[in-house]
Amino acid sequence: MDIFKLGQQILDLLEMVFGFWNNQISLVFALLGQSPESFKDGGPWGVVQSIEPIFVGVGSSLVVLFFVIGFCSESVDVKEDMRFEVILRMLMRIGIAEWLVANNVTIMKAFFTSVGNLVKLLSAGKIVKLTIDSTQAEIIKNLGFGASLVMLILTSILSIVIIICGFFLIYTVYFRFLKILIIVPFGAIALSTISGNRMVSHTATTYVRYFSSIVFEAVTMALAIIVCNALISSGLPSFTGEYADWTQTLIYLCEMTFTIALTVGTVKGAQGLTSKALGL
């Protein structure tokens, strides 16, 4: 009797969960394409902008201090170092450092805009929606009571995993914005070390590398989601041909859930992957 068949309930549950995942993916791409300036209607960025002048003032003062430290550590003979080309090089170094300190936020905004546009180009028409294959849907619909009961229990467990993965995905993207907003003010202080010698300016190099890895992390996240969604929609694995139809469907659902978990893991490790790929 149809009353003892749970296939339609299983399909309804899967459609609800897959719809939730697709909504999360759409939200993630919308966030990744956003600049921190417009995140949460610009409220957090407004706080950063109000704090930024304090760090710029400190950074401008430190430019002179780091310049003196660098000059004293490199100078062996002051008279010898007072040649025109040496003075010109020192003035250029201190001028570049001061310009970077004063305009560090403007430079960062350009990076935010460029990366956001790149994410939008990657996601334009290339996001594969997660759906249940029609063949597998027909198998689920025609399951007997015993098999459909087992399938419903396992599908409920897999659904919980997918929902948790969806929330972790959003958490990771929000955490990226938080990292950016926190490190932006420190740019003025870090870039002021450029006026010093190589050892002192290592701080600026480290900051730029870390900042770049966080900003370009959005591109890695977008690529991970696009590739993993394509894997999810690629159909049954080749080794399932020898199993019964309902077992194939179960393996199919397990593989989809595994790939979703893999997507979240890749997105979570996007910063480290970006750093290694770009040598940052």
N, C-alpha and C positions, 0 to 999 in steps of 0.2 A: 504493500500500500504506500501511496505517496506521502502519507502523513509520517511514516517512519523514515523517510529519506531526508537527509539534512544537506544535500548538495546545494540547494539554493541559498540556504543560510550561510554555508561556507563561502559561496561566491559573493554574497552581500558583504560578508566580513572582509574578504580580500579586496573588494572594490573600495570599501571604506578606508582600509589601511593604505592601499596604493594611492588613493586620492590624497590622503594625509601626506604621504611621502612626496608626491608630485607638488603639492602646495609648499612643502618645506624647501624643495629644490628651487621652485620659482622665487620664493622669498630670499633664499641664499644668493641667487644670481642678481636679484634686485639690490641686495646689500653690497655684494662684491663690486657692482658697477657704480656704487655710490662713493662720493668723496667724503672723508671724515667731516668736511665743512657742513654737509647737508645731513649727516647722520643724526637721527632723532630731531629733525627740524632745526639743526644747528645749535641746539642748546649746549651740549658738551663742548663744542668747538668755541662757543662764545666764552665759556669759562677759561679755556686754554688761551684765548686771545687776551683776556683781561689779565692773565698771569704773565704772559710772554714778555711785556716790557720790563718786568723785574729781572728776568733772566738775561735779556739783552743788555741791560745796564751793567749787570755783573760781568757778562761776557766781554763787553767793551773795555771794562777796567782790567780784566785778565789778559786781554790782548797785549797791553803794555808790559804786564808782569812776565808773561811767557816769552815776550820778545827779549826782555832783559836777561832772563834765565838762559835762553838760547844763545844770545850774543856772548854772554860771559863764559859759557861752557865751550864755545867754539873758538873764542879769541885767545890766541897765544901771544901775539904782539899787537897791541892796540894801534900803534903807528902804521904797521904793515896792513892792518885791516881797514884803514881809513882811505883806501883807494876809491875812485869814483864808481867803478863797477861793483865793488863790495857794498858801498852805501846804497847804490841803486837797487841791488838785489834785496837788501834788508828793507828798504822802503816799499818795494813791491810786495814783499812777503807780509809786512804789517798792514799794507793797504788792502790786500786780498783778504786777509783774516778779518779785518774790520768790516769789509763789505759783506762777507759771508755771515758774520754775526748779525749785522743789521737786516739782512735780506733772507735769512735762513728759512723763514716761514713761507715767503713767496716762492722760493725754490721748491720747497716741499709740496706746496699746492700744485705746482706744475707736474710733479711726479704723480700725485694723487689723481689728477685729471687724465694723464696719459694712461695709467694703469686701468682706471675705470673704463676708459674708451676701449682699451684692448679687451677687457673682459666682456664688454657689450658686443664687440665684434665676434668673439669666440662663441658666445651664447646665442647669437642671432640665427634662429631657425635650426639650431643643431642640438637642442635639448630633447632627448628621447623620453617620452612619457612612459612611465611604468604601468603596464597593463598585463592582465592574465591572457595567455595564449588561448585562442578560440578552441583548439583541439583539447587542451588541458581543461578548459572550462566545461566542455561537453562531457569529458570523463568524470569530472567532479559531480556534475549534475545527475549523472546516471549511476552513482555509487549506491550500493545497498546500505541497509541501516548500520550493520556492524562496521563496515569499512568507512562509511561516512562519519560515524561517531568517533572513530580513531582519528580520521582526517580533521574533524572539527577541533578535537583536543590539541592536536599538533599545530594546526593552523592558528589557534588562539595563542599558543606559546610563541610561534614565529611572529605573530602580529605584535605582541608585546615587545619583542626584540626590535622590530622595525620602528615602532613608535619611540622607543628609547633612543635608537640611532638617530631618528629625526630631531629629537631635542638636543642630542649631543652635537649634531651638525650646526644647529643655530647657535648653540653655546660657543662653539669654536669660532664662528664668524664674529660674534659679539666680542669675544675675548681679543680678537685681532684688532678691532676698533679701539678697545680699551688700551692695548699696548701702544698703538700709534698715538693716541691722545696723551698718554703719560710721557712718552719719550720726546715728543715735539719740543716742549720748552727747554729740554736739556741740550738741544741742538746749538743754542747760542754759546753755551759754556764749552761744549765739546769742540766746536769749530774755532773757538778762540785760541786753541793750542797750536793752530797752523802757524802762528807768528813765531813759535819757538823752533828749536832744532828738531831733528828727525825723531829723537827719542820722545820728546814732548808731544809732537804732532801725531804720534801713534794713536793717541786718544781720539783724535778727529777721524782717523782712518777706521778705527774700530767702530765708532758711532755710525759712520756712513755705511759701512758694510752691514751692520745690524739693521739700520733703518731700511736699506735696500731690500734685505731679506724679508722684512715684515711687509713692505709695500708690494713687492712682487709675489708674495705669498698668495695674494688673491688670484693671480694668473694660474698658479699651480693648483689651487683649490678648484678653479673652474675647469681646468683640464682633467683633473681627477674625477670630477662628477660626470663630465661628458663621456669620458672613456668607460667608467664603471657602469653608467646607465646603458651604454651600448653593449657591454658584456651581459648585463641583466636581460636585455631584450634579444640576445642571440639564440635563444631556444634551448632545447634539451642537450645535455652532454652526450657524446657519442657512445659512452659505455652503458647507457640505460636501455639499449635495444633488447637485451635479454630478459628484462624484468616485466612484470605484469603492468597493465596500464595505470592502475592506481598507485603502484610503487613508483613508476616513472614520474607521475604527477607530484608525489611527495618529494622525490629527489629534486624535481624542478623547483618546487617551492623552497626547499632547503638551500639550493644553490642561489636562488634570488636573495634570500635572507643573508646568506654568507657574503654575497657580493655587496649588499647594502652595508653590512658591517665593515667590509673591506674599504668601501668608499669613505666611511666615517674615519677609519684609521688613517687612510691616505691624506684626507683633509686635515686631520689633527696633526700629522707630521709634515705638513706642507712647508713650514718654515725651514726645517732641517733639510728637506729635499731641495728646496730652492737654493739654500746656502751651498750645498754640495754641488749642485748642477752649475751654478754661476761662480763658484770659487769664492764665495763671500765669507 
